[in-house]
Amino acid sequence: MNAPDSRGRGTDNLVQMKDNSGNALAVALSGVQTVRFNADSGDFDYLLFAPTTATPSKWITSAAVSGGTVTIKWIGGGTLQSTPSLTPPITWTDLGTGGTFNEPAGPAAKFYRAR
C-alpha cells in the first residue's frame, strides 16, 4: 500500500488499509499476534489498530507447519494465493479453493492471502 507524504513536521496522514479495488479491509486478530510493517522510505509515527464490527469477507484463520507440511485454513470462500516476495511487482499464484490447503514446507519465504 502506498501513502502520501505529509509534507511537514506536525502533520499526519491517516492511511486506511484497502484492497486493490479501494475497499476498506478489516483484519481478524485474536490472542497474541505478530504484525510486521516494512517502510520502503519516509517517516511514520505509529500503527493504529481499531476494533470494528465489520467482518472481513475472507480471511486466513490458521497457518501451521507440521511434519514438513504447511497447512493454511481460511473462511469466506475465495481462492488462496501465494507469492515468494512482497516487493513490487508482486505476482500472486492461485493455490486452491475450499478453505484448506496443504503443501510441502520449503526453505524460502512464502506469503499467502485469501482473495
Secondary structure, DSSP 8 states (H G I E B T S, - for coil): -------STT-------B-TTS-B------SS-------SSS----------S---SSEEEEEEEETTEEEEEEESS-EEEEES--SSS---EEEEESSEEEEE--SS--EEEE-
